[in-house]
Amino acid sequence: MASRSLLAGFAAMTLASAAFAGGPEQAGSLLVYPCYDNIRGMDTFITVTNTNLDVDNGTIKVEFVYIDGYNCLEFNRTRTLTPGDTLTVKTKTDNPNSTKGYVYVFAKNKTTGAATSFNHLIGTSRVTNGGSGSDLEIQPFVYTAAGAAGANTDLDNDGIRDLNGAEYEQSADQLFLPRFLGQGPAVSDLVMINLTGGSKFTATVDLLIWNDNEEVFSSQYSFDCWEKKELSEISGAFNQDFLLSTNHTVSESFGGIETGLFWINGLIASSTATSINNPAVLAVLIETLPGDYNEQFSYSGNSTAVLPYGKGTQDNGDLVPHSVLGDV
């Protein structure tokens, strides 16, 4: 259970008005798709599109890198996209030996195969559940390359995509999810990716959770590599019953369901050999309501995805080191 302590100053912070660097509103050279799900009954489709229409210079190679959510191991495939080309793959067919995790796609020189600056890639993903009939669209986090068009982005020649402002743009320092629904009536999953340290590191994040009356509660959570976890398992402060027990605003609800917002900030990422303060993380919230929860609404049981807003930047994100020392 989160501690019921008001933290002076945080409740008055101004939220960012636009998505942070790495947000979904731009074309870039590196796309991070937060989740794929290949379990029985689920299908995930990953789309990447080349918006460069130059018939002479618009062809590019792209590498799909699947990161297994259980062990952070990689599976790779390379494709060629011609000008204006779009490609959709079914992850269960493309990577049949992995159950779930995340995918990143980056541009490579069509001749040499080296990672390159090509800020023309856009994409989307779709996750469907044949059992429930849900059909969920999730946009990727998009990173532009820092160098000039066609420049090599692997400046230190280590084969790792560095989100440091020199290879690719930086990630946000702090994440804000503008709304969550009280858990119980709703069932929400938080997907998190640790960008700092790599596959051998455990990330611990701080959370601040506001109810609908600016009352804030604190919590922490630790995860390895990638995590998809129900909000109620992360902190009891997300639960409907707890929110009803707080000094909430009676007149504010989502068809009888309590609401709030929450903040995520990386505290530390640790391996058996070292620790890194203030790790960069990515997160997306997936919300699901049961069918016909309230007669005022017609919920079908479908899910929605909410990407975060960000404040500040963090230069220690990487995709993906496999050393206990991180990206050295």
C-alpha positions, -999 to +999 in steps of 0.1 A: +000+000+000+013+034-009+020+057+021-007+083+025+016+113+026+011+146+009+043+157-008+045+195-008+052+211-042+044+181-065+007+187-065+014+222-079+037+210-107+026+220-143+022+190-166+039+190-200+016+201-227+030+179-254+046+145-257+083+143-248+113+136-270+107+100-281+070+108-284+047+095-312+041+128-331+072+127-353+090+106-379+123+093-368+152+068-372+143+045-343+109+033-332+102+015-299+070-005-298+062-010-261+048-045-263+040-076-283+019-105-271+021-140-286+003-160-260-026-182-271-056-162-283-035-130-288-022-115-320+002-085-324+008-067-357+038-043-360+037-017-388+067+004-400+063+029-428+089+048-449+077+083-455+106+092-477+093+095-513+126+102-530+129+076-558+167+079-559+176+081-522+145+070-503+152+032-500+163+021-465+169-011-446+153-015-412+162-040-385+135-054-362+149-062-328+126-083-306+134-081-269+121-110-249+103-098-218+114-127-197+152-127-203+159-096-224+174-117-252+173-105-288+158-118-320+166-098-352+153-095-387+163-070-414+140-058-442+142-033-471+117-005-474+114+013-508+102+050-510+066+052-496+067+015-486+048+002-455+053-032-439+031-050-413+043-082-397+025-106-373+048-111-344+037-146-337+049-156-372+079-132-373+092-144-339+074-176-330+098-186-302+090-157-278+058-151-258+059-114-250+082-084-247+089-053-268+103-045-303+125-017-316+131-009-353+159+012-365+171+025-399+203+010-415+223+020-446+209+001-476+245-007-487+266-012-456+239-022-431+253+003-405+228+021-383+221+055-400+202+088-396+170+085-416+143+105-399+114+092-421+101+062-402+067+061-386+046+031-374+019+016-352+011-016-336-022-035-330-029-061-303-060-082-306-076-107-283-097-133-300-113-144-268-125-110-256-128-094-290-106-065-279-087-046-305-060-023-292-039+002-311-006+013-295+017+039-311+055+035-308+079+059-291+098+076-319+134+088-317+151+110-343+187+105-350+210+134-340+233+134-370+228+147-405+208+126-429+227+095-439+253+098-411+263+068-391+245+068-357+267+043-339+293+068-329+312+045-305+309+015-327+294-008-300+263-019-318+241-003-291+215+024-299+224+052-275+196+076-265+221+102-254+215+132-277+245+123-298+233+092-315+195+095-310+175+120-290+172+116-253+142+101-234+122+120-208+134+123-173+099+121-157+067+105-170+031+116-163+001+095-171-028+119-173-055+095-161-060+062-145-093+045-134-099+030-100-089-007-100-116-032-093-142-019-117-113-013-142-084-036-148-053-017-161-019-029-170+013-008-168+039-017-194+074-005-184+108-007-202+141-001-185+163+018-208+194+021-185+220-005-178+206-032-201+196-068-197+215-074-165+200-045-145+169-042-123+153-008-123+135+008-093+111+036-100+094+061-077+056+067-082+034+095-071-003+088-074-029+115-072-066+111-065-092+134-081-088+161-054-050+167-056-042+144-027-010+124-035+004+091-023+039+076-029+051+042-038+080+023-055+083-006-078+112-027-092+113-047-125+138-063-148+142-053-185+104-052-194+073-056-173+035-057-178+018-056-145-017-048-132-018-014-114-034-031-083-002-052-080+020-022-082+003-002-055-030-003-035-033+034-041-046+027-075-076+007-062-112+019-063-118+011-026-087+030-015-096+060-036-131+061-021-116+062+014-095+093+006-105+129+006-117+126-030-141+148-049-175+131-048-188+148-080-159+137-101-159+102-115-159+082-147-194+067-147-190+059-109-153+049-112-127+070-093-100+086-114-065+100-108-032+107-124+003+093-117+040+102-121+069+078-127+106+087-122+135+063-124+154+060-090+182+035-096+191+007-119+214-020-104+233-051-115+255-074-096+285-052-104+273-015-104+244+009-100+232+038-122+212+067-107+181+082-124+176+055-150+155+063-181+123+043-185+094+041-209+058+033-199+024+029-214-009+023-196-035-002-210-069+002-195-098-023-198-133-019-186-158-049-183-188-049-205-219-030-192-202-018-161-226+012-157-260+017-174-249+053-183-222+039-206-219+011-231-186-005-224-177-033-247-148-046-227-123-032-252-090-017-241-074+017-246-037+026-246-024+058-230+011+070-237+028+093-211+037+130-212+072+139-201+093+165-183+130+170-188+154+147-205+177+118-195+208+109-214+215+074-200+191+053-221+204+025-243+191-003-265+202-028-252+236-036-234+241-071-221+269-065-197+267-063-159+286-030-163+260-015-186+270+005-217+308+009-211 
